[in-house]
Amino acid sequence: MDNKIGFTLAEVLITLGVIGVVAAMTMPVLIQNHREKVTVTRLKKVYSTLSQALVAAINEDGTPDLWDSYQYELDEDDDGINGESAGTYTRFHVGNLVKQLKVAKDCGYSSNGCFIRDGYKNLGGKKERDFETLNNRYYKLVLSDGTTVAIEGYEPKKDVFDEQQERSYGEIWVDINGKSLPNVVGKDVFLFLYTNARVVPYGYNKTDKSLKDLGCTTSSNGGGANCTAWVLVNENMDYLHCDDLSWKGKTSCK
């Protein structure tokens, strides 16, 4: 009679248990890596969409410095937002840019449900601005792919943007997955600026500093806005996992 070699039930159960433990340890990492890759892809798509819209707006209406302006009143309740006091302010209107985007919901300068209320935070865990209540200042909309966008035109008298003398005429905040979590700047919320010629990811002109100095690590108690340029250039979000990254040094945790 031939001897048949096999596994006992105990051996099978032990093997399955080991596989389960390994899976439990590795699956969260794999899921997180996948989510971050999806975020990078979505942010690149949004960047392309905004850049194309700005080019179209310039071709149709001229550069942003020629766009119409409007005035709004900042209430006492909003005093201190971005360093402004209550009073009357003049901004460039952003309608020229908005009309070039594929919009699913247009909330304008009002609280019409494009953004969540009181839910945004920065990488350091502190409360971020509430776009839904900053009316007359941010033009809010939802794009056809579900991205929520808040656009602010800057003051006509604002100084130049940076040392390259390239002035920005407004800022664009995007939440790449709408109202879904985590609603954190640097994780699914990112900031762009637009000049007379292009849309630029925030942080692009600060490549002489470490990410920790830029507030772009979870341990730096920073804002996370400067992470936008990093994600697009380096195509990773490793600043969420290690603190020693820099533009001119280590660009990934590996």
C-alpha positions in Angstrom: 0.0 0.0 0.0 1.3 3.4 -1.0 2.0 5.9 1.9 0.2 9.2 1.2 1.8 12.3 2.6 -0.4 15.3 3.5 -1.0 18.0 6.0 -2.8 17.6 9.3 -5.7 19.8 10.2 -3.6 21.5 12.8 -0.9 22.3 10.3 -3.4 23.8 7.9 -4.9 25.9 10.6 -1.5 27.2 11.7 -0.6 28.0 8.1 -3.9 29.9 7.6 -3.3 31.7 10.9 0.2 32.9 9.8 -1.2 34.0 6.4 -3.9 35.9 8.2 -1.5 37.7 10.5 0.8 38.7 7.6 -2.3 39.9 5.7 -3.5 41.9 8.6 -0.1 43.6 8.9 0.4 44.3 5.2 -3.1 45.2 4.0 -3.4 48.6 5.7 -0.1 49.6 4.2 -1.1 48.4 0.7 -4.4 50.2 1.0 -2.8 53.4 2.1 -0.3 53.2 -0.7 -3.1 52.7 -3.2 -5.1 55.7 -1.8 -2.0 57.9 -2.1 -1.4 56.9 -5.7 -5.0 57.6 -6.5 -4.6 61.1 -4.8 -1.5 61.8 -6.9 -3.4 60.8 -10.1 -6.4 62.9 -9.2 -4.4 66.0 -8.3 -2.5 65.8 -11.6 -5.8 65.7 -13.4 -7.1 68.7 -11.5 -3.9 70.6 -12.2 -4.3 69.9 -16.0 -8.0 70.9 -15.9 -7.3 74.2 -14.1 -4.3 75.0 -16.4 -6.4 74.4 -19.6 -9.2 76.5 -18.2 -6.9 79.4 -17.5 -5.4 79.2 -21.0 -8.9 79.2 -22.4 -9.9 82.2 -20.2 -6.9 84.2 -21.3 -7.5 83.5 -24.9 -11.1 84.6 -24.6 -11.0 87.4 -22.1 -7.3 88.4 -21.8 -5.0 88.0 -18.8 -6.3 88.0 -15.2 -5.0 91.5 -14.6 -7.6 92.7 -17.1 -10.6 90.8 -15.6 -13.4 92.7 -13.8 -13.2 93.4 -10.1 -15.9 93.7 -7.5 -16.3 94.9 -3.9 -17.5 93.1 -0.8 -18.0 93.8 2.9 -16.1 91.8 5.5 -18.3 91.4 8.6 -17.1 91.7 12.2 -17.8 87.9 12.5 -15.2 87.2 9.8 -12.6 89.6 11.3 -9.1 88.1 11.3 -9.7 85.7 8.4 -6.4 85.7 6.5 -5.3 88.8 8.5 -8.0 91.1 7.3 -10.2 93.4 9.4 -13.8 94.2 8.9 -14.4 96.6 6.0 -14.8 96.9 2.3 -12.5 95.0 0.0 -11.9 94.9 -3.8 -11.2 91.6 -5.6 -10.7 90.4 -9.1 -13.8 88.5 -10.2 -13.1 84.8 -11.1 -16.1 84.3 -13.5 -13.8 84.3 -16.5 -12.1 81.2 -15.2 -15.2 79.5 -13.9 -17.0 79.5 -17.2 -14.1 77.5 -18.7 -14.7 74.6 -16.3 -17.1 71.7 -16.6 -19.3 72.5 -13.6 -21.8 70.1 -12.0 -22.9 72.5 -9.3 -22.3 76.3 -9.2 -22.6 77.7 -5.7 -21.2 81.1 -6.6 -20.2 83.4 -3.7 -22.9 81.9 -1.4 -23.4 79.0 1.1 -25.2 76.5 -1.2 -23.7 73.3 -0.1 -20.6 72.9 -2.3 -18.4 72.4 0.7 -18.8 70.8 4.1 -19.2 72.9 7.2 -16.5 73.2 9.9 -14.8 70.0 8.9 -11.5 71.0 7.3 -8.2 70.6 9.2 -4.5 71.1 8.4 -1.8 68.5 8.8 -1.1 69.6 12.3 -4.7 68.9 13.3 -5.8 72.5 13.6 -9.0 73.8 12.1 -8.7 75.2 8.6 -10.8 77.8 7.0 -14.5 77.1 6.5 -15.1 77.8 2.8 -18.9 77.4 3.1 -19.1 80.5 5.3 -16.6 82.7 3.6 -19.1 84.1 1.2 -18.3 87.0 -1.2 -14.7 86.0 -0.9 -14.6 82.5 -2.4 -16.4 81.4 -5.5 -17.4 77.8 -4.9 -18.3 75.0 -7.3 -18.3 71.3 -7.9 -16.7 70.0 -11.1 -18.2 67.2 -13.2 -15.8 64.7 -11.7 -16.8 65.5 -8.1 -13.9 67.8 -7.3 -14.9 70.8 -5.1 -13.2 74.1 -5.9 -13.0 77.4 -4.1 -11.5 80.3 -6.1 -10.5 83.7 -4.7 -9.4 86.6 -6.8 -6.8 88.7 -5.2 -6.8 92.5 -4.7 -5.8 94.5 -7.8 -3.3 96.5 -5.7 -1.6 93.3 -4.3 2.2 93.2 -4.5 4.2 90.8 -6.6 3.9 87.1 -5.7 7.5 86.1 -5.2 11.2 86.9 -5.8 10.8 86.0 -9.5 8.4 89.0 -9.8 5.6 86.7 -11.0 2.5 88.1 -9.5 -0.4 85.8 -8.6 -3.9 87.1 -9.3 -5.8 84.5 -7.3 -5.8 81.2 -5.4 -7.6 77.9 -6.1 -8.4 75.4 -3.3 -9.4 71.9 -4.4 -10.8 69.0 -2.5 -10.1 66.1 -4.9 -12.8 63.8 -3.4 -15.5 66.3 -2.5 -17.0 66.0 0.9 -15.5 62.5 1.6 -12.9 62.1 4.3 -10.2 62.9 5.3 -10.8 66.6 4.4 -7.3 67.6 5.5 -5.0 70.0 3.7 -2.1 68.0 2.3 -4.1 64.8 2.2 -7.1 65.5 -0.1 -7.2 69.3 0.0 -4.6 71.2 -2.0 -3.8 74.8 -3.0 -2.9 76.4 -6.4 -2.2 80.0 -7.4 -2.7 81.5 -10.9 -0.6 84.2 -12.5 -1.1 86.0 -15.8 0.3 83.0 -17.7 -0.1 79.8 -15.7 -1.5 77.9 -12.7 1.2 77.0 -10.2 1.0 74.5 -7.3 1.6 76.1 -4.0 5.1 75.6 -2.6 6.7 75.5 -6.0 9.0 78.4 -5.3 10.1 77.2 -1.9 12.4 74.3 -2.9 15.3 75.6 -0.8 13.6 74.4 2.4 12.9 71.1 4.0 9.3 69.9 4.1 9.3 70.1 7.9 10.2 73.8 7.7 7.4 74.2 5.2 4.9 72.7 7.5 4.5 69.7 5.2 4.9 66.8 7.7 2.5 65.4 10.2 4.9 66.2 13.1 5.6 69.8 12.2 2.2 71.1 13.2 2.1 72.8 9.8 -0.6 73.7 7.4 0.0 71.4 4.5 -0.6 73.9 1.7 3.0 73.7 0.6 2.6 70.0 -0.1 0.8 70.6 -3.4 4.0 71.2 -5.4 5.7 68.2 -3.8 2.9 65.8 -4.7 2.9 66.9 -8.4 6.7 66.9 -8.8 7.7 63.9 -6.8 4.5 62.0 -7.3 4.3 60.7 -3.8 2.9 61.7 -0.4 5.8 60.3 1.7 5.8 63.4 3.8 2.9 61.7 5.7 5.3 58.9 6.7 8.8 60.4 7.4 10.1 63.8 8.5 13.4 64.1 6.8 12.4 64.9 3.2 13.6 67.9 1.3 13.6 69.2 -2.3 17.3 69.0 -2.6 17.9 65.8 -0.6 15.8 62.8 0.3 12.6 62.8 -1.8 11.0 59.5 -0.6 11.0 57.5 2.6 12.6 54.5 0.8 
